[in-house]
């Protein structure tokens, strides 16, 4: 897998996300869907 260069801000966010449990990731995904009115489903 090729490495994608991120800004320092996005790198911090990605590092934090890596520490989340599966349940926390699901909660975050649901929150972001509702917050921005988007869906992961096509």
N, CA, C and O atoms as a CHARMM CRD file, in Angstrom:
* protein
*
  168
    1    1 UNK  N      0.85600  -1.17200   0.00000 PROA 1      0.00000
    2    1 UNK  CA     0.00000   0.00000   0.00000 PROA 1      0.00000
    3    1 UNK  C      0.90000   1.23300   0.00000 PROA 1      0.00000
    4    1 UNK  O      1.84000   1.31600   0.79000 PROA 1      0.00000
    5    2 UNK  N      0.61700   2.18200  -0.87700 PROA 2      0.00000
    6    2 UNK  CA     1.42600   3.39300  -0.94200 PROA 2      0.00000
    7    2 UNK  C      1.05000   4.32900   0.20300 PROA 2      0.00000
    8    2 UNK  O     -0.09900   4.38100   0.64100 PROA 2      0.00000
    9    3 UNK  N      2.04800   5.06000   0.66900 PROA 3      0.00000
   10    3 UNK  CA     1.81700   5.97900   1.77800 PROA 3      0.00000
   11    3 UNK  C      1.29100   7.31100   1.25600 PROA 3      0.00000
   12    3 UNK  O      1.85600   7.89800   0.33300 PROA 3      0.00000
   13    4 UNK  N      0.21200   7.77500   1.85400 PROA 4      0.00000
   14    4 UNK  CA    -0.39500   9.04700   1.48100 PROA 4      0.00000
   15    4 UNK  C      0.12800  10.10700   2.44000 PROA 4      0.00000
   16    4 UNK  O      0.12400   9.90500   3.65500 PROA 4      0.00000
   17    5 UNK  N      0.57200  11.21900   1.90800 PROA 5      0.00000
   18    5 UNK  CA     1.08100  12.31900   2.73000 PROA 5      0.00000
   19    5 UNK  C     -0.09500  13.14700   3.24300 PROA 5      0.00000
   20    5 UNK  O     -0.92500  13.61500   2.46400 PROA 5      0.00000
   21    6 UNK  N     -0.15500  13.32000   4.55900 PROA 6      0.00000
   22    6 UNK  CA    -1.21500  14.10400   5.18100 PROA 6      0.00000
   23    6 UNK  C     -0.62000  15.32900   5.85600 PROA 6      0.00000
   24    6 UNK  O      0.54700  15.33700   6.24800 PROA 6      0.00000
   25    7 UNK  N     -1.43600  16.35300   5.98200 PROA 7      0.00000
   26    7 UNK  CA    -1.01600  17.51500   6.76000 PROA 7      0.00000
   27    7 UNK  C     -0.88900  17.08200   8.21900 PROA 7      0.00000
   28    7 UNK  O     -1.40400  16.03400   8.60900 PROA 7      0.00000
   29    8 UNK  N     -0.21100  17.88100   9.00900 PROA 8      0.00000
   30    8 UNK  CA    -0.03600  17.55600  10.42400 PROA 8      0.00000
   31    8 UNK  C     -1.38700  17.41500  11.12400 PROA 8      0.00000
   32    8 UNK  O     -1.57000  16.52200  11.95100 PROA 8      0.00000
   33    9 UNK  N     -2.32500  18.29100  10.79400 PROA 9      0.00000
   34    9 UNK  CA    -3.66200  18.25600  11.39700 PROA 9      0.00000
   35    9 UNK  C     -4.36600  16.93700  11.08400 PROA 9      0.00000
   36    9 UNK  O     -4.90600  16.28900  11.98100 PROA 9      0.00000
   37   10 UNK  N     -4.35900  16.54000   9.80100 PROA 10     0.00000
   38   10 UNK  CA    -5.02500  15.29800   9.41500 PROA 10     0.00000
   39   10 UNK  C     -4.29200  14.07900   9.96100 PROA 10     0.00000
   40   10 UNK  O     -4.92000  13.07300  10.28700 PROA 10     0.00000
   41   11 UNK  N     -2.98100  14.16200  10.06000 PROA 11     0.00000
   42   11 UNK  CA    -2.21100  13.05600  10.62000 PROA 11     0.00000
   43   11 UNK  C     -2.58300  12.83200  12.08400 PROA 11     0.00000
   44   11 UNK  O     -2.70000  11.68800  12.52400 PROA 11     0.00000
   45   12 UNK  N     -2.77200  13.92500  12.84700 PROA 12     0.00000
   46   12 UNK  CA    -3.19500  13.81200  14.24600 PROA 12     0.00000
   47   12 UNK  C     -4.56300  13.13900  14.34300 PROA 12     0.00000
   48   12 UNK  O     -4.77500  12.26600  15.18500 PROA 12     0.00000
   49   13 UNK  N     -5.48700  13.55100  13.47500 PROA 13     0.00000
   50   13 UNK  CA    -6.83700  12.97200  13.47600 PROA 13     0.00000
   51   13 UNK  C     -6.76700  11.48400  13.14500 PROA 13     0.00000
   52   13 UNK  O     -7.40000  10.66700  13.81500 PROA 13     0.00000
   53   14 UNK  N     -6.00300  11.13200  12.11900 PROA 14     0.00000
   54   14 UNK  CA    -5.88100   9.73100  11.71100 PROA 14     0.00000
   55   14 UNK  C     -5.27700   8.89100  12.83000 PROA 14     0.00000
   56   14 UNK  O     -5.71300   7.76400  13.06700 PROA 14     0.00000
   57   15 UNK  N     -4.28500   9.43200  13.51000 PROA 15     0.00000
   58   15 UNK  CA    -3.65100   8.70900  14.61600 PROA 15     0.00000
   59   15 UNK  C     -4.65400   8.45200  15.73200 PROA 15     0.00000
   60   15 UNK  O     -4.66600   7.37000  16.31700 PROA 15     0.00000
   61   16 UNK  N     -5.48900   9.42900  16.02900 PROA 16     0.00000
   62   16 UNK  CA    -6.51800   9.25000  17.05300 PROA 16     0.00000
   63   16 UNK  C     -7.54600   8.20700  16.62100 PROA 16     0.00000
   64   16 UNK  O     -7.95500   7.37400  17.43000 PROA 16     0.00000
   65   17 UNK  N     -7.96400   8.24300  15.37000 PROA 17     0.00000
   66   17 UNK  CA    -8.94900   7.28800  14.86400 PROA 17     0.00000
   67   17 UNK  C     -8.41800   5.86300  14.96600 PROA 17     0.00000
   68   17 UNK  O     -9.17400   4.93300  15.25000 PROA 17     0.00000
   69   18 UNK  N     -7.11600   5.69200  14.73300 PROA 18     0.00000
   70   18 UNK  CA    -6.50800   4.36200  14.81000 PROA 18     0.00000
   71   18 UNK  C     -6.65900   3.73500  16.18700 PROA 18     0.00000
   72   18 UNK  O     -6.60400   2.51100  16.31100 PROA 18     0.00000
   73   19 UNK  N     -6.84800   4.54600  17.22900 PROA 19     0.00000
   74   19 UNK  CA    -6.94200   4.02200  18.59300 PROA 19     0.00000
   75   19 UNK  C     -8.37700   3.67100  18.99500 PROA 19     0.00000
   76   19 UNK  O     -8.59300   3.10000  20.06400 PROA 19     0.00000
   77   20 UNK  N     -9.35500   4.00300  18.15400 PROA 20     0.00000
   78   20 UNK  CA   -10.75800   3.75800  18.48500 PROA 20     0.00000
   79   20 UNK  C    -11.10800   2.28000  18.41100 PROA 20     0.00000
   80   20 UNK  O    -10.52700   1.52200  17.63400 PROA 20     0.00000
   81   21 UNK  N    -12.07000   1.89200  19.23600 PROA 21     0.00000
   82   21 UNK  CA   -12.62000   0.54600  19.13800 PROA 21     0.00000
   83   21 UNK  C    -13.59100   0.50800  17.96100 PROA 21     0.00000
   84   21 UNK  O    -13.94900   1.55000  17.41100 PROA 21     0.00000
   85   22 UNK  N    -14.00900  -0.67900  17.58200 PROA 22     0.00000
   86   22 UNK  CA   -14.96600  -0.82200  16.48400 PROA 22     0.00000
   87   22 UNK  C    -16.27400  -0.11400  16.82500 PROA 22     0.00000
   88   22 UNK  O    -16.87200   0.52800  15.96200 PROA 22     0.00000
   89   23 UNK  N    -16.71300  -0.22300  18.05500 PROA 23     0.00000
   90   23 UNK  CA   -17.95000   0.43300  18.48300 PROA 23     0.00000
   91   23 UNK  C    -17.80000   1.95000  18.38000 PROA 23     0.00000
   92   23 UNK  O    -18.70500   2.63300  17.90000 PROA 23     0.00000
   93   24 UNK  N    -16.67100   2.47400  18.82600 PROA 24     0.00000
   94   24 UNK  CA   -16.43600   3.91400  18.73700 PROA 24     0.00000
   95   24 UNK  C    -16.38800   4.37700  17.28700 PROA 24     0.00000
   96   24 UNK  O    -16.90100   5.44600  16.95900 PROA 24     0.00000
   97   25 UNK  N    -15.77400   3.57800  16.41600 PROA 25     0.00000
   98   25 UNK  CA   -15.72600   3.92700  14.99200 PROA 25     0.00000
   99   25 UNK  C    -17.12700   3.96900  14.39800 PROA 25     0.00000
  100   25 UNK  O    -17.43900   4.85500  13.60300 PROA 25     0.00000
  101   26 UNK  N    -17.97000   3.01600  14.78100 PROA 26     0.00000
  102   26 UNK  CA   -19.34700   2.98800  14.28700 PROA 26     0.00000
  103   26 UNK  C    -20.10800   4.22300  14.76800 PROA 26     0.00000
  104   26 UNK  O    -20.86000   4.83000  14.00500 PROA 26     0.00000
  105   27 UNK  N    -19.91100   4.59200  16.03400 PROA 27     0.00000
  106   27 UNK  CA   -20.56200   5.78300  16.57600 PROA 27     0.00000
  107   27 UNK  C    -20.08500   7.04000  15.85100 PROA 27     0.00000
  108   27 UNK  O    -20.88800   7.92200  15.54400 PROA 27     0.00000
  109   28 UNK  N    -18.78700   7.12700  15.57900 PROA 28     0.00000
  110   28 UNK  CA   -18.23400   8.27700  14.86800 PROA 28     0.00000
  111   28 UNK  C    -18.79800   8.36100  13.45700 PROA 28     0.00000
  112   28 UNK  O    -19.16000   9.44300  12.99500 PROA 28     0.00000
  113   29 UNK  N    -18.87400   7.22700  12.77200 PROA 29     0.00000
  114   29 UNK  CA   -19.41500   7.20500  11.41000 PROA 29     0.00000
  115   29 UNK  C    -20.86200   7.69000  11.41000 PROA 29     0.00000
  116   29 UNK  O    -21.25200   8.48900  10.56000 PROA 29     0.00000
  117   30 UNK  N    -21.65200   7.20900  12.35900 PROA 30     0.00000
  118   30 UNK  CA   -23.05700   7.61600  12.46900 PROA 30     0.00000
  119   30 UNK  C    -23.15800   9.11900  12.73700 PROA 30     0.00000
  120   30 UNK  O    -23.97800   9.81000  12.13100 PROA 30     0.00000
  121   31 UNK  N    -22.32700   9.61600  13.63900 PROA 31     0.00000
  122   31 UNK  CA   -22.32300  11.04400  13.95800 PROA 31     0.00000
  123   31 UNK  C    -21.99100  11.87900  12.72500 PROA 31     0.00000
  124   31 UNK  O    -22.67200  12.86400  12.44100 PROA 31     0.00000
  125   32 UNK  N    -20.94900  11.49200  11.99300 PROA 32     0.00000
  126   32 UNK  CA   -20.53800  12.25100  10.80900 PROA 32     0.00000
  127   32 UNK  C    -21.60300  12.21200   9.72000 PROA 32     0.00000
  128   32 UNK  O    -21.82300  13.20600   9.02900 PROA 32     0.00000
  129   33 UNK  N    -22.26900  11.05800   9.56400 PROA 33     0.00000
  130   33 UNK  CA   -23.35700  10.95800   8.58700 PROA 33     0.00000
  131   33 UNK  C    -24.46300  11.95100   8.92400 PROA 33     0.00000
  132   33 UNK  O    -24.96500  12.65200   8.04600 PROA 33     0.00000
  133   34 UNK  N    -24.84000  12.00600  10.20300 PROA 34     0.00000
  134   34 UNK  CA   -25.91000  12.91000  10.62600 PROA 34     0.00000
  135   34 UNK  C    -25.46100  14.37000  10.57800 PROA 34     0.00000
  136   34 UNK  O    -26.22600  15.23700  10.15500 PROA 34     0.00000
  137   35 UNK  N    -24.24800  14.64500  11.00100 PROA 35     0.00000
  138   35 UNK  CA   -23.71400  16.01300  11.05200 PROA 35     0.00000
  139   35 UNK  C    -23.64600  16.64600   9.66900 PROA 35     0.00000
  140   35 UNK  O    -23.99500  17.81400   9.49600 PROA 35     0.00000
  141   36 UNK  N    -23.18900  15.86000   8.67200 PROA 36     0.00000
  142   36 UNK  CA   -22.98100  16.40700   7.33900 PROA 36     0.00000
  143   36 UNK  C    -24.03500  15.97300   6.32400 PROA 36     0.00000
  144   36 UNK  O    -23.94300  16.31500   5.14500 PROA 36     0.00000
  145   37 UNK  N    -25.03700  15.22000   6.78200 PROA 37     0.00000
  146   37 UNK  CA   -26.12400  14.81600   5.89800 PROA 37     0.00000
  147   37 UNK  C    -25.68700  13.92000   4.75800 PROA 37     0.00000
  148   37 UNK  O    -26.20200  14.01700   3.64500 PROA 37     0.00000
  149   38 UNK  N    -24.72500  13.04000   5.04400 PROA 38     0.00000
  150   38 UNK  CA   -24.22200  12.11700   4.02800 PROA 38     0.00000
  151   38 UNK  C    -24.41100  10.68900   4.51000 PROA 38     0.00000
  152   38 UNK  O    -24.72000  10.45400   5.67800 PROA 38     0.00000
  153   39 UNK  N    -24.22400   9.73800   3.60700 PROA 39     0.00000
  154   39 UNK  CA   -24.34900   8.33300   3.95200 PROA 39     0.00000
  155   39 UNK  C    -23.24900   7.54100   3.27700 PROA 39     0.00000
  156   39 UNK  O    -22.84900   7.84200   2.15200 PROA 39     0.00000
  157   40 UNK  N    -22.76300   6.52500   3.97500 PROA 40     0.00000
  158   40 UNK  CA   -21.75100   5.64300   3.40100 PROA 40     0.00000
  159   40 UNK  C    -22.38900   4.68700   2.39700 PROA 40     0.00000
  160   40 UNK  O    -21.69400   4.08900   1.57500 PROA 40     0.00000
  161   41 UNK  N    -23.69000   4.54500   2.46400 PROA 41     0.00000
  162   41 UNK  CA   -24.40700   3.65800   1.54500 PROA 41     0.00000
  163   41 UNK  C    -24.68800   4.37500   0.22900 PROA 41     0.00000
  164   41 UNK  O    -25.04300   5.55300   0.22400 PROA 41     0.00000
  165   42 UNK  N    -24.53100   3.66300  -0.88800 PROA 42     0.00000
  166   42 UNK  CA   -24.82900   4.29700  -2.19200 PROA 42     0.00000
  167   42 UNK  C    -26.31900   4.49600  -2.40800 PROA 42     0.00000
  168   42 UNK  O    -26.72900   5.01200  -3.44700 PROA 42     0.00000
